[in-house]
Amino acid sequence: MFSPEILLPGPTPIPEAVQKAMLTSMSDHRGALFAPVVERVQRRLAEMLQLEEEGAVAVIPASGTGALEAAVQNFFAPGERTLSVSTGAFGDRFAKIAERHGLLVDSLSFPWGQPFSPCDVMDQLQNNFYAGILVTHNETSTGVLNPVKELAQLLSAIPPETRPLYIVDSISGVPSVPMLMKDWGIDVVLAASQKGFMCPPGLAIVAVGGNARKLSQKVSGRGYYFDLTPYFHGQLPYTPSVSLWYGLDAALALLAEEGIDARYARHRTMAQMAAAFASAVGWTPIVASEYASPTVTAIRLEPKQTPEKLRQQVFQAGLQIAGGMGPWHQDTIRIGHVGAVSPAMLYSGLGIIAHFAAHAESGLNAAWEVWHNRITFEEA
């Protein structure tokens, strides 16, 4: 049985070096062999996210949703009021998690396919006190990259004693898009292993700035398994996903070798390739280019086509792509171009999809032109 290639928003392809690292012999997770791995992973994550010295990084054996739940449990007490800013399915999920834990949640929702407005968020803060703001950086369900930096700049004008804690779900964002916690003024960033970090699912990442770390000490009833306090003191309180840690260690080395600017440019190029292909074959990239995600592109098909049938056809030809979510389920596909995906891999995948598009040659030419111009620009 062949194994189809994947162009998904997650999980993503795993580089050979990461796969080999995960085959490392098992060791005592509190012993001398594993200690350097823990130190390297935490240091590299802190450097990548530009975490301040007083901050900390917790890597928890859980999915990305576990990171969301850990954030709610550790930084807020039941009964506190938070503002949920949602632009899609995963923004809605963050609000539901907060509600399940007894928080009073005010929701500020924006149309699917649109980013949130920082000014609208600030207007909501004028007459309300919130303990925290929950936002999604890169909304996987729609392919929207939200202006988290711009909101952070506006929040910085609020006095520290009344400023809400700013928590950003960047599970499908970092490390494929910029995230500078210290410079931007973001308190907590949430991530996961199975997207830009090029690892299998199973590791939730919680990066915490110094202010959030201090506030967490005042929260009681934070639960047991997701209590981040031991992690903040450099401990691994429960058995970690040892093999995944080895894989993440190798993946972070690969990301460092590629370099920050090259990584960001690669993802932007692939997003432009996917959008150009879609437009040329007669489909519609739903999200405008100025706020389109570098990691996933949502595409509306022609009325006569259905995502389910197209995905089946593409799968039989050797490729996995994602369907639309929520209100976009009936007419939309999503193409992931994140993590260990190169423009060449994306172009090959678009070649498979082109078999089932009306203007295949035009689509591939459009994608190739974007890629070619990027290569020409870089060489110049």
C-alpha positions in Angstrom: 0.0 0.0 0.0 1.5 3.3 -1.0 1.6 6.2 1.4 0.1 9.4 0.0 2.0 12.7 0.3 0.4 15.3 2.6 -0.3 18.9 2.1 -2.3 19.4 5.3 -2.5 22.2 7.9 -1.3 19.5 10.3 0.0 16.9 10.9 2.8 17.7 8.5 5.7 15.8 6.9 8.4 14.6 9.2 12.1 15.1 8.0 14.2 12.0 8.0 16.6 13.5 10.6 13.7 14.0 13.0 12.4 10.4 12.4 15.9 9.0 13.1 16.2 11.1 16.3 12.9 9.6 17.6 14.4 6.1 17.3 17.0 7.0 19.9 17.1 4.4 22.6 14.9 5.1 25.6 16.5 6.7 28.6 15.7 7.9 32.1 13.9 11.2 31.5 15.5 12.5 34.7 18.9 11.1 34.0 22.2 12.5 32.6 21.5 11.3 29.0 18.2 13.2 28.6 19.1 16.4 30.6 21.1 18.0 27.7 18.1 17.4 25.4 15.7 19.2 27.8 18.2 22.1 28.2 18.7 22.5 24.4 15.0 22.3 23.6 13.9 24.9 26.2 16.8 27.2 25.3 16.1 27.1 21.6 12.4 27.6 22.1 13.0 30.6 24.3 15.4 32.1 21.7 13.0 31.4 18.9 10.1 33.1 20.6 12.4 35.9 22.0 11.3 35.1 25.5 12.5 37.4 28.2 14.9 36.2 30.9 12.1 36.0 33.6 10.0 33.8 31.3 9.8 30.0 31.0 8.8 27.3 28.5 6.8 24.3 29.4 6.6 21.3 27.0 3.7 19.1 28.0 2.8 15.7 26.7 -0.5 16.8 25.1 -2.0 18.0 21.9 -2.3 21.7 21.0 -5.7 21.9 22.7 -3.9 20.8 25.9 -1.9 24.0 25.6 -5.1 26.1 25.5 -6.5 24.3 28.5 -3.3 24.7 30.5 -3.3 28.4 29.8 -6.8 28.8 31.0 -6.2 26.8 34.2 -2.9 28.4 35.1 -3.6 32.1 34.5 -7.2 32.6 35.5 -9.4 31.7 38.4 -13.1 30.6 37.9 -15.4 33.6 37.9 -12.8 36.0 36.2 -13.9 37.7 33.0 -12.0 37.2 29.8 -12.4 38.5 26.3 -12.4 35.9 23.5 -11.5 37.3 20.1 -12.5 34.8 17.4 -12.1 34.6 13.7 -12.9 31.0 13.1 -13.3 27.5 14.6 -10.2 27.5 16.8 -11.0 30.9 18.2 -14.4 29.5 19.2 -12.7 26.5 20.8 -10.5 28.7 23.0 -13.7 30.4 24.3 -15.4 27.1 25.0 -12.4 25.8 27.0 -12.5 29.0 29.1 -16.2 28.6 29.7 -15.8 25.0 30.8 -13.4 26.1 33.4 -15.8 28.6 34.9 -14.6 31.8 33.4 -17.0 34.5 32.4 -16.3 34.9 28.7 -17.3 37.8 26.5 -16.9 36.9 22.8 -16.0 39.3 20.1 -16.4 37.4 16.8 -15.4 38.5 13.3 -16.6 37.1 9.9 -14.9 34.0 8.7 -12.2 34.9 6.3 -11.5 38.3 8.0 -8.9 39.1 10.6 -9.9 40.7 13.9 -9.8 44.5 14.2 -7.4 45.7 17.0 -9.4 48.9 17.3 -12.6 46.9 17.8 -10.9 44.9 20.5 -9.7 48.1 22.2 -13.2 49.5 22.0 -14.5 46.4 23.9 -11.9 47.2 26.6 -13.1 50.8 27.2 -16.0 49.9 29.4 -15.0 46.5 30.7 -12.3 45.1 32.8 -10.9 41.8 31.6 -8.4 39.5 33.3 -7.2 38.3 29.9 -7.6 38.4 26.2 -7.6 35.1 24.2 -6.8 35.4 20.5 -5.7 33.1 17.7 -2.6 34.1 15.8 -3.0 32.0 12.7 -6.6 30.7 12.3 -6.2 27.2 10.8 -9.9 26.9 9.9 -9.9 29.9 7.6 -6.3 30.6 6.6 -6.3 34.1 8.2 -3.2 35.6 9.9 -4.4 37.9 12.6 -2.7 41.2 13.7 -1.5 40.1 17.1 1.5 42.4 17.0 -0.7 45.5 16.2 -3.1 44.6 19.1 -0.1 44.2 21.4 1.1 47.7 20.5 -2.3 49.2 21.5 -2.5 47.2 24.7 0.9 48.5 25.7 -0.8 51.9 26.3 -2.9 50.5 29.2 -1.3 50.8 32.6 0.2 47.5 33.8 -2.1 47.2 36.8 -5.2 47.2 34.6 -3.8 45.6 31.4 -5.3 42.2 30.6 -3.1 39.2 30.2 -2.5 38.7 26.5 -2.6 35.0 25.5 -2.0 34.0 21.9 -2.8 30.6 20.3 -0.1 30.3 17.7 -0.4 26.6 17.2 -0.4 26.8 13.4 1.8 30.0 13.4 5.1 29.7 15.1 7.8 28.9 14.0 6.6 29.5 10.4 5.6 33.1 11.0 7.2 35.8 13.2 6.5 35.8 16.9 8.6 38.1 19.1 7.2 37.9 22.6 9.4 40.5 24.3 9.4 43.1 21.6 5.7 42.8 20.9 4.6 42.5 24.5 2.8 39.2 24.4 2.4 37.4 27.8 1.8 33.8 26.7 2.2 32.0 23.4 0.8 28.5 22.8 2.2 26.1 20.2 2.3 22.4 19.3 4.7 20.0 17.7 2.8 18.8 14.7 2.9 21.8 12.4 5.8 24.2 11.9 7.9 22.2 14.3 7.9 19.2 11.9 7.2 16.6 14.5 4.4 14.2 15.2 1.5 15.3 17.3 1.9 15.0 21.1 3.8 18.0 22.5 2.0 21.1 23.7 4.3 24.2 24.1 3.5 27.0 26.6 5.9 30.0 26.5 5.3 32.4 29.4 6.6 35.9 29.9 7.7 37.1 33.3 4.4 39.0 34.1 2.3 35.9 33.3 4.6 33.7 35.4 4.1 36.0 38.4 0.3 36.1 37.9 0.1 32.3 37.7 1.4 32.0 41.3 -1.7 33.8 42.5 -4.1 31.3 40.9 -5.4 28.5 43.0 -7.3 25.4 41.9 -5.3 25.1 38.6 -5.7 21.4 38.4 -3.1 18.7 38.7 -1.8 17.4 35.3 -1.7 20.8 33.6 -0.2 22.7 36.6 2.7 24.5 35.0 4.4 25.4 38.3 6.9 22.5 38.2 7.8 23.3 34.6 8.5 26.9 35.6 11.1 25.6 38.0 12.8 23.5 35.4 11.2 20.2 36.3 9.4 17.5 34.2 6.8 16.5 36.8 5.5 13.5 34.9 6.9 11.1 32.3 7.4 13.2 29.2 7.1 12.0 25.6 10.8 11.1 25.5 10.9 10.1 21.8 9.1 13.2 20.7 11.6 15.3 22.7 14.4 13.8 20.8 12.5 14.6 17.6 11.9 18.2 18.6 15.5 18.6 19.5 16.5 17.5 16.0 13.8 19.6 14.4 14.9 22.8 16.2 18.4 22.1 14.9 17.1 21.9 11.4 15.1 25.1 11.8 18.1 26.9 13.1 20.2 25.7 10.2 17.7 27.0 7.7 17.6 30.4 9.4 14.7 32.7 10.4 14.5 34.8 7.3 14.7 31.9 4.9 12.0 30.0 6.9 9.6 33.0 6.8 10.3 33.6 3.1 9.7 29.9 2.2 6.3 29.9 3.8 5.3 33.2 2.2 6.3 31.9 -1.2 4.3 28.8 -0.8 1.2 30.7 0.2 1.5 32.9 -2.8 2.0 29.8 -5.0 -1.2 28.1 -3.7 -3.2 31.3 -4.1 -1.9 31.9 -7.7 -2.7 28.3 -8.6 -6.2 28.5 -7.3 -7.0 31.8 -9.1 -5.6 30.5 -12.4 -7.7 27.3 -12.4 -10.9 29.2 -11.7 -11.2 28.6 -8.0 -11.2 31.3 -5.3 -8.6 31.9 -2.6 -11.0 33.1 0.1 -8.7 35.2 2.2 -7.3 38.5 0.8 -3.5 38.4 0.3 -2.8 41.2 2.9 -3.9 38.9 5.7 -3.5 35.4 4.2 -1.8 32.8 6.3 1.7 31.7 5.2 0.9 28.2 6.4 -2.5 27.2 5.0 -4.7 28.4 2.1 -8.4 28.1 2.0 -9.8 27.7 -1.5 -13.5 27.8 -2.6 -14.2 25.4 -5.5 -16.5 25.9 -8.5 -20.2 25.2 -7.7 -20.2 21.9 -9.6 -17.3 20.5 -7.5 -17.5 19.2 -4.0 -14.6 19.1 -1.6 -15.4 15.5 -0.6 -15.2 14.2 -4.2 -12.1 16.2 -5.0 -10.3 15.1 -1.9 -11.1 11.4 -2.8 -9.8 11.9 -6.3 -6.6 13.6 -5.1 -6.1 10.9 -2.4 -6.3 8.2 -5.0 -3.7 10.0 -7.1 -1.4 10.1 -4.1 -2.0 13.3 -2.1 -3.9 14.2 1.1 -5.4 17.7 1.4 -7.9 19.1 4.0 -11.5 20.0 3.7 -13.2 23.2 4.8 -14.5 23.6 8.3 -17.7 25.0 9.8 -19.7 27.1 7.3 -17.1 26.4 4.6 -17.4 22.7 4.8 -19.5 22.3 1.7 -17.5 24.2 -0.8 -13.9 24.7 0.4 -10.6 22.8 0.5 -7.5 23.8 2.5 -4.0 23.3 1.3 -1.3 23.1 4.0 2.2 24.4 3.2 3.8 24.4 6.6 6.8 22.8 8.3 8.9 20.4 6.3 7.3 21.4 3.0 9.3 23.0 0.2 8.1 24.9 -2.8 9.1 21.9 -4.9 6.9 19.6 -2.8 4.0 22.0 -3.0 4.4 22.4 -6.8 4.4 18.6 -7.1 1.2 18.4 -5.0 -0.4 21.1 -7.1 0.4 19.0 -10.1 -1.8 16.2 -8.7 -4.6 18.6 -7.8 -4.4 20.1 -11.3 -5.6 16.8 -12.9 -9.0 17.7 -11.5 -9.1 21.4 -12.3 -10.5 23.0 -15.4 -7.4 25.0 -16.3 -4.6 22.8 -15.1 -1.8 24.3 -17.2 -2.7 27.8 -16.3 -2.7 27.0 -12.6 0.7 25.3 -12.7 2.2 28.1 -14.8 0.9 30.7 -12.2 2.4 28.7 -9.3 5.7 28.2 -11.2 5.9 31.9 -12.0 5.6 32.8 -8.3 8.3 30.3 -7.4 10.5 31.3 -10.3 10.3 35.0 -9.4 11.2 34.2 -5.8 14.3 32.2 -6.9 15.4 34.9 -9.4 14.9 37.6 -6.7 17.0 35.7 -4.2 19.8 35.0 -6.6 19.9 38.7 -7.7 
